[in-house]
Amino acid sequence: MSALFAGARAHAQSSSDEAQIKAAFVYNFLKFVDWPAEAFHTPQDPFVVAIVGESDTADATERFLGAKLVGTRPIVVRRLKWDQSLTGVHAVFIAERDAKRQHHVFEAATAASVLSIGEGEDFASRGGVIGLLIDDRKVRFDIDTDAAQSAGLRVSSKLLALTRVVHSSAARAGTRP
């Protein structure tokens, strides 16, 4: 497991390198989270990843995931606006910077059992499930296990062993309906 992330922990030399490394992290996260059985209607359903907002990492993630699989499921990437429905989506990369819009996406993701991934030191502590950050010029990540549980997601213990676990006030407040 750690080998999957070891190469990505290399120093990012440029913002383009950093974006590509983060895109690889996003892909690996998808393989180590379990969704509720009702998240997929048939074994042939694609794995749908939405991207909300604009950033170098959002663009790199869209390109990187384009021809990948999660298990046997092909990944389909959709670009959405912050106020569009997440119905049928399994994971969302949130590049939206506006706090109110971001919070709206967090709430929609939690209600729909969608894995929320984004960037910034406080992303996971504000309600996102996985936050990518730069620490000592290396890409790292935080996971809010409370937010994951509120969304009905189960994060692999192998993934949790590689990260810092944080707890958001949104998850403790029980934002899931």
N, C-alpha and C positions, 0 to 999 in steps of 0.2 A: 504494500500500500504506500509506504513512504517513498518508494521509488517513483510512483506516479507523480508525486509532487516535488521530488528532489531536484529535477532539472528545472522546474519552474521557480525554485527558490533562488536561482542564480540572480546576480545583480542585474537590474534593469539598466541598460546603457543609455536608452533614449525613451521618449514617451511612446514611440511606436513599439519598441521592445517590451515595455511595461504593459501596453495594451494587449499584445499577443500573449504574454505570459498569463495575464489575468483571464484571457479568453480560454486558455488551456485549463486553468483552474476551474472555470465555470463548467466546462465539459466534464471534468473529473468529479465535481460535486454531484452532478446528475446521476452518476453511477453509484453513489453511496448514500442515497436517500430513498426511503420506501414511501410510496403513496398509498392512500386507502384503496381497497379493491375497486371501489366505484369510480376511481379516477380514469379508468380505461374501460370502455364498453366491450371491446373485443381484443383478442390477442394481436390483431393486425393494426390496431389504432396507432397512429404515429405519436411520437413524443413531441409535444408542442411547447416551444419556448418563445415567449413574447419579449420584445425589447421596447422599453418605454423611455423616451428621451434620447438625447444625442450626446455622444462622447466618442473619443478614440476607442475606448474599450468596448462600447456598444457596437461600433462598426467592426472591430476585430472579432468580437464574439459572433456577430452575424456571419461573417466570412468563415470563421473556424468551424462553426457548427453545421454549416450547409450540407456537407456530405457525410456526416457522422451518424452513428447508431448509438442508442442506449439499449444494451442487450440486443434484441432482434428488431427493435423499433427504430425506424428512420426518424431523424429529427426534422421537424418543420419549424422554421423561424418566421415569426410575424412581427411586424412593426406596429405598435399601438400607441395611441395618445393616452395621456394619463387618466382620462375619464371614460375610456372604452372598457367594455366588459372583459373579464378574464375567463369567461365560460369556455371550457374546452382547453384551457392552458394548463400546463403542468409546472412550468417554472417561468419566472419573469426576471429579466435583468433590468434594474431600475437605474437609469442614468439621469432621471429628472432631478433637478437640484432644488426646486421650490419646495419648502418644507410642507406646506399644506397639500400640494399635489402629491408629494411623496407619501404623506400620511394616508391620503385617499387610496393610493395603490396598495399600501400595507394592509389596510382594512379589507379591500377587495380580495387580495391574495389570501389572507387568513380565512375569509368566509368561503373561498372556493378551493381550499387545500392546494394552494399554489406556493411553491418554493420561491421566496423573494431573495434576490442576490443583488448587491450593489457595491458601491465604493465609498470609502471614507472611514475614518477612525471611529465615528459614532453611528455608522449605519445600523449595525446589529443592536446597539443599545437603544436605538430610537424606534425599533419595531420590525426591522428587517431580519430575516433568518440568518443570512450569511453576508458578512461585510468584508470586502477585500481592502487591504490597507498596505501602505509601505512602511516598513520598520527597518531601520538601519540599511536602507537602500535595497531591501528584499521585499518581495510580495509575501504577505502573510494574510491570515483571515481569522475573523471572530465568528462564532456561531452562538446565536441566542436559542438555546434549547427550549425555553419557555414559548417563544414565538413559533418554533417548529411544532411543538406539541399542540399549541392552540390552532394551528393550521391542519392538524391531523397527520403530520409527517413524522417519520421516524428516521433520525440521522444515525448512520452506522457508528458503532463504537470505534471502529478503525479510523474514521474521519475525525471524530471527537478527540482522539488521542493526539492529533497533530495540531490542535488549535487551542485558543483561549476561549472558554465558555463565558458568555456574558448574559445578563438578564435585563430585559427591557421593562420599562414601566408600563408600556402598552400591553405586553403579554400578561403581566401580573394583574392588570386591570380587567383582563378577560375580554378582548375585543372580538372574539369569535362569537357569532350569534348562537 
